[in-house]
C-alpha cells in the first residue's frame, strides 16, 4: 500500500504509487545501442490549467510499478519514457503535473504553511527563519534543513529564491525585494528532518503579493492549503496596528510598508476558521513581525519587555523553553487587551477569541527577521561592521513541531 502525498502546488492528495514521471530527454541519446531523438514537446493540459498558461512541455507518463512494490512500499527510481525510452527521475503530481522532490514521493509530505498579508514581512521572515535553522537547528536535533531544487525553471527553484534573499539580508543588509503581483504564486518548499526520529516535514510558503486577506473567500482562494496543512504560521505586521503606528509616527518613525491592517487579516482568518471549525484543532502560531520596533520603543509604547530580554533560550541551553513561549505569548495577549482598546475594543476581543477558540493550539510570538528597522534608504539600520541578528524567528516553528509531536524536540 502506498503513502499519501499532499502536493504543495495544487494541494490535492494522491497515493505515491499514482505519481507520474516527466521525460528529461533534452538531447539526442543512445539507448540499447540505438540513437534516439529528444521527446517532442506536447501540450500538458493539467500543468497549463494550474498555471493558467499555454506552453509546450515534455511528455508525462506513468512509471511501471510492480505488484510487490505497491504492496511493500514504493521507492521512486528512474523510469523509462514510453515514447523515447530515456530514463527520468523527474516525478510530478498526477493532478497538476508540477515537479515534486523525490524524497517527498518516497516518504510522504506533512506540510506546515506560512501565510500573511502583503508587506507583512513574510519573505524576510522565511529567509531569516531558514538561515537561523541552518545555524542553530542542530541544537534541537533538526537536520537536513534544505531548500528544494524543484520548480518550473531554475530561477524559481526554492534554493535560488532563498540564496538571493539570504544575500540581500545578510550580505547587503537590504530587505528582500517586494514580490511582483501574480495570480499564480510560486511556492517556496523547504524540507526539515529530525536527526533524532528521522521524521520529516515540509515548510511551504507562498510569497503572494496579490492576496488582499479582506474576506474569507480571498483566504480560501489564495491559501486553500490552510485546510490541509498540519499547522499554520500566520505573519502579522506589528506596525499595521493603529496604536503602535500612532505612537511611532509621533516620534517620526514611519512604517515604509503599506501592509494589510492587522485586524483585517485576523477577522478574515477568524471568519474562515468559523466556517471550517477543524482549523481550531490545528496548531496556529500568530507571529508579530518587526517586533524590534516594540522593544526599542518600549517606554513610549508602555510595553513590558521582560519576557523578550533574550533571544531564543535554546540557542544557549539546547532545550526548548515552553515557559519562555508561554510568558511571551501571554504578555502580547495582555498588552492587546489593556493597551489597544484606545483604538478599538476589537483588539482585546480578538486576543480573547483566539485563546477561547484555539485554546492550547494557539500562541502569539514577537519576532524580528532583520533585528532592526529599515532607514529612509531602505537599508537595515545597523552599522556596516555589524551582522544581522534575527530575534526569535525560530520559536514559532519549533513550538509547532513540538505540538505536532514526533520530532524529538528536547524541552526544558
BELVENMO-V199659 format. One record per residue. N is the residue number from 1. RES is the residue in three letters. SS is DSSP state (2 for helix, 1 for strand, 0 for the rest). PSI is psi in whole degrees, 0 to 359 (999 if undefined). Layout:
n->N res->RES ss->SS psi->PSI
n->N res->RES ss->SS psi->PSI
This chain:
n->1 res->UNK ss->0 psi->136
n->2 res->UNK ss->0 psi->176
n->3 res->UNK ss->0 psi->140
n->4 res->UNK ss->1 psi->130
n->5 res->UNK ss->1 psi->136
n->6 res->UNK ss->1 psi->115
n->7 res->UNK ss->0 psi->127
n->8 res->UNK ss->0 psi->0
n->9 res->UNK ss->0 psi->302
n->10 res->UNK ss->0 psi->351
n->11 res->UNK ss->0 psi->34
n->12 res->UNK ss->0 psi->148
n->13 res->UNK ss->1 psi->151
n->14 res->UNK ss->1 psi->156
n->15 res->UNK ss->1 psi->139
n->16 res->UNK ss->2 psi->343
n->17 res->UNK ss->2 psi->354
n->18 res->UNK ss->2 psi->8
n->19 res->UNK ss->0 psi->153
n->20 res->UNK ss->1 psi->165
n->21 res->UNK ss->1 psi->141
n->22 res->UNK ss->1 psi->133
n->23 res->UNK ss->0 psi->142
n->24 res->UNK ss->0 psi->17
n->25 res->UNK ss->0 psi->93
n->26 res->UNK ss->0 psi->359
n->27 res->UNK ss->0 psi->164
n->28 res->UNK ss->0 psi->129
n->29 res->UNK ss->1 psi->166
n->30 res->UNK ss->1 psi->122
n->31 res->UNK ss->1 psi->124
n->32 res->UNK ss->0 psi->38
n->33 res->UNK ss->0 psi->1
n->34 res->UNK ss->1 psi->135
n->35 res->UNK ss->1 psi->143
n->36 res->UNK ss->1 psi->143
n->37 res->UNK ss->0 psi->167
n->38 res->UNK ss->0 psi->153
n->39 res->UNK ss->0 psi->135
n->40 res->UNK ss->0 psi->144
n->41 res->UNK ss->0 psi->153
n->42 res->UNK ss->1 psi->164
n->43 res->UNK ss->1 psi->124
n->44 res->UNK ss->0 psi->100
n->45 res->UNK ss->2 psi->319
n->46 res->UNK ss->2 psi->314
n->47 res->UNK ss->2 psi->314
n->48 res->UNK ss->2 psi->325
n->49 res->UNK ss->2 psi->321
n->50 res->UNK ss->2 psi->316
n->51 res->UNK ss->2 psi->0
n->52 res->UNK ss->0 psi->52
n->53 res->UNK ss->0 psi->174
n->54 res->UNK ss->0 psi->96
n->55 res->UNK ss->0 psi->160
n->56 res->UNK ss->1 psi->132
n->57 res->UNK ss->1 psi->167
n->58 res->UNK ss->0 psi->154
n->59 res->UNK ss->0 psi->137
n->60 res->UNK ss->1 psi->135
n->61 res->UNK ss->1 psi->165
n->62 res->UNK ss->1 psi->130
n->63 res->UNK ss->0 psi->156
n->64 res->UNK ss->0 psi->114
n->65 res->UNK ss->0 psi->121
n->66 res->UNK ss->0 psi->167
n->67 res->UNK ss->2 psi->313
n->68 res->UNK ss->2 psi->329
n->69 res->UNK ss->2 psi->317
n->70 res->UNK ss->2 psi->326
n->71 res->UNK ss->2 psi->316
n->72 res->UNK ss->2 psi->346
n->73 res->UNK ss->0 psi->128
n->74 res->UNK ss->0 psi->126
n->75 res->UNK ss->0 psi->112
n->76 res->UNK ss->0 psi->136
n->77 res->UNK ss->0 psi->168
n->78 res->UNK ss->0 psi->136
n->79 res->UNK ss->1 psi->145
n->80 res->UNK ss->1 psi->131
n->81 res->UNK ss->0 psi->135
n->82 res->UNK ss->0 psi->359
n->83 res->UNK ss->0 psi->313
n->84 res->UNK ss->0 psi->347
n->85 res->UNK ss->0 psi->357
n->86 res->UNK ss->0 psi->149
n->87 res->UNK ss->1 psi->149
n->88 res->UNK ss->1 psi->146
n->89 res->UNK ss->0 psi->25
n->90 res->UNK ss->1 psi->94
n->91 res->UNK ss->1 psi->136
n->92 res->UNK ss->1 psi->155
n->93 res->UNK ss->0 psi->134
n->94 res->UNK ss->0 psi->345
n->95 res->UNK ss->0 psi->320
n->96 res->UNK ss->0 psi->355
n->97 res->UNK ss->0 psi->26
n->98 res->UNK ss->0 psi->148
n->99 res->UNK ss->1 psi->131
n->100 res->UNK ss->0 psi->151
n->101 res->UNK ss->0 psi->139
n->102 res->UNK ss->2 psi->319
n->103 res->UNK ss->2 psi->329
n->104 res->UNK ss->2 psi->320
n->105 res->UNK ss->2 psi->323
n->106 res->UNK ss->2 psi->318
n->107 res->UNK ss->2 psi->351
n->108 res->UNK ss->0 psi->179
n->109 res->UNK ss->0 psi->68
n->110 res->UNK ss->0 psi->135
n->111 res->UNK ss->1 psi->134
n->112 res->UNK ss->1 psi->126
n->113 res->UNK ss->1 psi->147
n->114 res->UNK ss->1 psi->121
n->115 res->UNK ss->1 psi->171
n->116 res->UNK ss->1 psi->158
n->117 res->UNK ss->0 psi->170
n->118 res->UNK ss->0 psi->141
n->119 res->UNK ss->0 psi->20
n->120 res->UNK ss->0 psi->350
n->121 res->UNK ss->0 psi->19
n->122 res->UNK ss->2 psi->312
n->123 res->UNK ss->2 psi->312
n->124 res->UNK ss->2 psi->321
n->125 res->UNK ss->2 psi->312
n->126 res->UNK ss->2 psi->323
n->127 res->UNK ss->2 psi->314
n->128 res->UNK ss->2 psi->322
n->129 res->UNK ss->2 psi->308
n->130 res->UNK ss->2 psi->319
n->131 res->UNK ss->2 psi->314
n->132 res->UNK ss->2 psi->325
n->133 res->UNK ss->2 psi->320
n->134 res->UNK ss->2 psi->334
n->135 res->UNK ss->2 psi->321
n->136 res->UNK ss->2 psi->354
n->137 res->UNK ss->2 psi->329
n->138 res->UNK ss->2 psi->334
n->139 res->UNK ss->2 psi->337
n->140 res->UNK ss->2 psi->25
n->141 res->UNK ss->0 psi->23
n->142 res->UNK ss->1 psi->129
n->143 res->UNK ss->1 psi->177
n->144 res->UNK ss->1 psi->52
n->145 res->UNK ss->1 psi->90
n->146 res->UNK ss->1 psi->125
n->147 res->UNK ss->1 psi->133
n->148 res->UNK ss->0 psi->149
n->149 res->UNK ss->0 psi->65
n->150 res->UNK ss->0 psi->157
n->151 res->UNK ss->0 psi->177
n->152 res->UNK ss->0 psi->327
n->153 res->UNK ss->0 psi->171
n->154 res->UNK ss->2 psi->329
n->155 res->UNK ss->2 psi->335
n->156 res->UNK ss->2 psi->358
n->157 res->UNK ss->0 psi->139
n->158 res->UNK ss->2 psi->321
n->159 res->UNK ss->2 psi->320
n->160 res->UNK ss->2 psi->317
n->161 res->UNK ss->2 psi->318
n->162 res->UNK ss->2 psi->314
n->163 res->UNK ss->2 psi->322
n->164 res->UNK ss->2 psi->316
n->165 res->UNK ss->2 psi->321
n->166 res->UNK ss->2 psi->317
n->167 res->UNK ss->2 psi->320
n->168 res->UNK ss->2 psi->311
n->169 res->UNK ss->2 psi->307
n->170 res->UNK ss->2 psi->345
n->171 res->UNK ss->2 psi->310
n->172 res->UNK ss->0 psi->351
n->173 res->UNK ss->0 psi->41
n->174 res->UNK ss->1 psi->135
n->175 res->UNK ss->0 psi->158
n->176 res->UNK ss->0 psi->140
n->177 res->UNK ss->0 psi->149
n->178 res->UNK ss->0 psi->144
n->179 res->UNK ss->0 psi->134
n->180 res->UNK ss->0 psi->143
n->181 res->UNK ss->0 psi->135
n->182 res->UNK ss->0 psi->145
n->183 res->UNK ss->0 psi->355
n->184 res->UNK ss->0 psi->81
n->185 res->UNK ss->0 psi->152
n->186 res->UNK ss->0 psi->124
n->187 res->UNK ss->1 psi->139
n->188 res->UNK ss->1 psi->129
n->189 res->UNK ss->1 psi->121
n->190 res->UNK ss->1 psi->143
n->191 res->UNK ss->1 psi->132
n->192 res->UNK ss->1 psi->142
n->193 res->UNK ss->1 psi->142
n->194 res->UNK ss->1 psi->123
n->195 res->UNK ss->0 psi->330
n->196 res->UNK ss->0 psi->318
n->197 res->UNK ss->0 psi->349
n->198 res->UNK ss->0 psi->7
n->199 res->UNK ss->0 psi->137
n->200 res->UNK ss->1 psi->158
n->201 res->UNK ss->1 psi->153
n->202 res->UNK ss->1 psi->129
n->203 res->UNK ss->1 psi->126
n->204 res->UNK ss->1 psi->125
n->205 res->UNK ss->1 psi->121
n->206 res->UNK ss->1 psi->114
n->207 res->UNK ss->0 psi->77
n->208 res->UNK ss->0 psi->109
n->209 res->UNK ss->0 psi->338
n->210 res->UNK ss->0 psi->349
n->211 res->UNK ss->0 psi->145
n->212 res->UNK ss->0 psi->335
n->213 res->UNK ss->0 psi->33
n->214 res->UNK ss->0 psi->343
n->215 res->UNK ss->0 psi->162
n->216 res->UNK ss->2 psi->329
n->217 res->UNK ss->2 psi->323
n->218 res->UNK ss->2 psi->318
n->219 res->UNK ss->2 psi->316
n->220 res->UNK ss->2 psi->321
n->221 res->UNK ss->2 psi->320
n->222 res->UNK ss->2 psi->345
n->223 res->UNK ss->0 psi->52
n->224 res->UNK ss->2 psi->346
n->225 res->UNK ss->2 psi->346
n->226 res->UNK ss->2 psi->318
n->227 res->UNK ss->2 psi->335
n->228 res->UNK ss->0 psi->1
n->229 res->UNK ss->0 psi->147
n->230 res->UNK ss->0 psi->331
n->231 res->UNK ss->1 psi->162
n->232 res->UNK ss->1 psi->135
n->233 res->UNK ss->1 psi->120
n->234 res->UNK ss->1 psi->118
n->235 res->UNK ss->1 psi->124
n->236 res->UNK ss->1 psi->138
n->237 res->UNK ss->1 psi->110
n->238 res->UNK ss->2 psi->324
n->239 res->UNK ss->2 psi->357
n->240 res->UNK ss->2 psi->359
n->241 res->UNK ss->0 psi->122
n->242 res->UNK ss->2 psi->318
n->243 res->UNK ss->2 psi->311
n->244 res->UNK ss->2 psi->317
n->245 res->UNK ss->2 psi->312
n->246 res->UNK ss->2 psi->317
n->247 res->UNK ss->2 psi->315
n->248 res->UNK ss->2 psi->324
n->249 res->UNK ss->2 psi->329
n->250 res->UNK ss->0 psi->342
n->251 res->UNK ss->0 psi->14
n->252 res->UNK ss->0 psi->29
n->253 res->UNK ss->0 psi->112
n->254 res->UNK ss->0 psi->136
n->255 res->UNK ss->0 psi->117
n->256 res->UNK ss->0 psi->351
n->257 res->UNK ss->0 psi->135
n->258 res->UNK ss->0 psi->87
n->259 res->UNK ss->0 psi->157
n->260 res->UNK ss->0 psi->129
n->261 res->UNK ss->0 psi->140
n->262 res->UNK ss->2 psi->310
n->263 res->UNK ss->2 psi->330
n->264 res->UNK ss->2 psi->314
n->265 res->UNK ss->2 psi->313
n->266 res->UNK ss->2 psi->320
n->267 res->UNK ss->2 psi->315
n->268 res->UNK ss->2 psi->317
n->269 res->UNK ss->2 psi->319
n->270 res->UNK ss->2 psi->318
n->271 res->UNK ss->2 psi->320
n->272 res->UNK ss->2 psi->319
n->273 res->UNK ss->2 psi->327
n->274 res->UNK ss->2 psi->323
n->275 res->UNK ss->2 psi->343
n->276 res->UNK ss->0 psi->71
n->277 res->UNK ss->2 psi->342
n->278 res->UNK ss->2 psi->340
n->279 res->UNK ss->2 psi->336
n->280 res->UNK ss->2 psi->346
n->281 res->UNK ss->2 psi->359
n->282 res->UNK ss->0 psi->131
n->283 res->UNK ss->1 psi->127
n->284 res->UNK ss->1 psi->122
n->285 res->UNK ss->1 psi->114
n->286 res->UNK ss->1 psi->108
n->287 res->UNK ss->1 psi->118
n->288 res->UNK ss->1 psi->106
n->289 res->UNK ss->1 psi->168
n->290 res->UNK ss->0 psi->34
n->291 res->UNK ss->0 psi->348
n->292 res->UNK ss->2 psi->331
n->293 res->UNK ss->2 psi->327
n->294 res->UNK ss->2 psi->312
n->295 res->UNK ss->2 psi->317
n->296 res->UNK ss->0 psi->349
n->297 res->UNK ss->0 psi->38
n->298 res->UNK ss->2 psi->322
n->299 res->UNK ss->2 psi->312
n->300 res->UNK ss->2 psi->324
n->301 res->UNK ss->2 psi->359
n->302 res->UNK ss->0 psi->49
n->303 res->UNK ss->0 psi->130
n->304 res->UNK ss->0 psi->108
n->305 res->UNK ss->0 psi->11
n->306 res->UNK ss->2 psi->312
n->307 res->UNK ss->2 psi->354
n->308 res->UNK ss->2 psi->22
n->309 res->UNK ss->0 psi->336
n->310 res->UNK ss->0 psi->162
n->311 res->UNK ss->0 psi->185
n->312 res->UNK ss->0 psi->125
n->313 res->UNK ss->0 psi->331
n->314 res->UNK ss->2 psi->343
n->315 res->UNK ss->2 psi->325
n->316 res->UNK ss->2 psi->328
n->317 res->UNK ss->2 psi->336
n->318 res->UNK ss->0 psi->7
n->319 res->UNK ss->0 psi->140
n->320 res->UNK ss->1 psi->126
n->321 res->UNK ss->0 psi->105
n->322 res->UNK ss->2 psi->330
n->323 res->UNK ss->2 psi->316
n->324 res->UNK ss->2 psi->318
n->325 res->UNK ss->2 psi->314
n->326 res->UNK ss->2 psi->318
n->327 res->UNK ss->2 psi->319
n->328 res->UNK ss->2 psi->316
n->329 res->UNK ss->2 psi->317
n->330 res->UNK ss->2 psi->325
n->331 res->UNK ss->2 psi->316
n->332 res->UNK ss->2 psi->317
n->333 res->UNK ss->2 psi->313
n->334 res->UNK ss->2 psi->322
n->335 res->UNK ss->2 psi->319
n->336 res->UNK ss->2 psi->314
n->337 res->UNK ss->2 psi->328
n->338 res->UNK ss->2 psi->334
n->339 res->UNK ss->2 psi->333
n->340 res->UNK ss->2 psi->3
n->341 res->UNK ss->2 psi->344
n->342 res->UNK ss->2 psi->334
n->343 res->UNK ss->0 psi->309
n->344 res->UNK ss->0 psi->147
n->345 res->UNK ss->0 psi->353
n->346 res->UNK ss->2 psi->326
n->347 res->UNK ss->2 psi->314
n->348 res->UNK ss->2 psi->320
n->349 res->UNK ss->2 psi->322
n->350 res->UNK ss->2 psi->315
n->351 res->UNK ss->2 psi->319
n->352 res->UNK ss->2 psi->315
n->353 res->UNK ss->2 psi->317
n->354 res->UNK ss->2 psi->311
n->355 res->UNK ss->2 psi->337
n->356 res->UNK ss->2 psi->321
n->357 res->UNK ss->2 psi->316
n->358 res->UNK ss->0 psi->336
n->359 res->UNK ss->2 psi->230
n->360 res->UNK ss->2 psi->359
n->361 res->UNK ss->2 psi->10
n->362 res->UNK ss->1 psi->144
n->363 res->UNK ss->1 psi->152
n->364 res->UNK ss->1 psi->145
n->365 res->UNK ss->1 psi->137
n->366 res->UNK ss->1 psi->117
n->367 res->UNK ss->0 psi->160
n->368 res->UNK ss->1 psi->111
n->369 res->UNK ss->0 psi->326
n->370 res->UNK ss->0 psi->344
n->371 res->UNK ss->0 psi->353
n->372 res->UNK ss->0 psi->164
n->373 res->UNK ss->0 psi->166
n->374 res->UNK ss->1 psi->154
n->375 res->UNK ss->0 psi->187
n->376 res->UNK ss->0 psi->340
n->377 res->UNK ss->0 psi->9
n->378 res->UNK ss->0 psi->29
n->379 res->UNK ss->1 psi->149
n->380 res->UNK ss->1 psi->128
n->381 res->UNK ss->0 psi->71
n->382 res->UNK ss->0 psi->157
n->383 res->UNK ss->0 psi->149
n->384 res->UNK ss->0 psi->330
n->385 res->UNK ss->0 psi->5
n->386 res->UNK ss->0 psi->156
n->387 res->UNK ss->0 psi->154
n->388 res->UNK ss->0 psi->133
n->389 res->UNK ss->0 psi->88
n->390 res->UNK ss->0 psi->150
n->391 res->UNK ss->1 psi->116
n->392 res->UNK ss->0 psi->25
n->393 res->UNK ss->0 psi->337
n->394 res->UNK ss->0 psi->336
n->395 res->UNK ss->2 psi->314
n->396 res->UNK ss->2 psi->315
n->397 res->UNK ss->2 psi->317
n->398 res->UNK ss->2 psi->320
n->399 res->UNK ss->2 psi->316
n->400 res->UNK ss->2 psi->315
n->401 res->UNK ss->2 psi->321
n->402 res->UNK ss->2 psi->318
n->403 res->UNK ss->2 psi->320
n->404 res->UNK ss->2 psi->326
n->405 res->UNK ss->0 psi->160
n->406 res->UNK ss->0 psi->1
n->407 res->UNK ss->0 psi->359
n->408 res->UNK ss->0 psi->31
n->409 res->UNK ss->0 psi->119
n->410 res->UNK ss->0 psi->129
n->411 res->UNK ss->1 psi->141
n->412 res->UNK ss->0 psi->999
